[in-house]
Amino acid sequence: IGDILRNEWGFQGAVVTDAGAGVALHKEHRRVADYPEAVAKELASGVDVIVDWEEGAEEAYARGLLSEHDLDRAVLN
């Protein structure tokens, strides 16, 4: 998201997920071990607003999966 959307196209708005995207990463696509890891991956990819936040961000940060940089960027946007 960051490379193309923000850098090449100059988009400066907020990037929002579809409802259920994080849950789908974990349960349907099996790309991550659990929901907190899905939240961390979404934010690291450049997403700013996760529709189905649930408490995954807090746990992801506590476990070191979510960087302060990605969290700050998402909050700023």
ABEGO torsion letter per residue (X at the ends): XAAAAAAAAGBABBBBBBBGAAAAAAAAAGABABAAAAAAAAAAAGBABBABAEAAAAAAAAAGABBAAAAAAAAAX
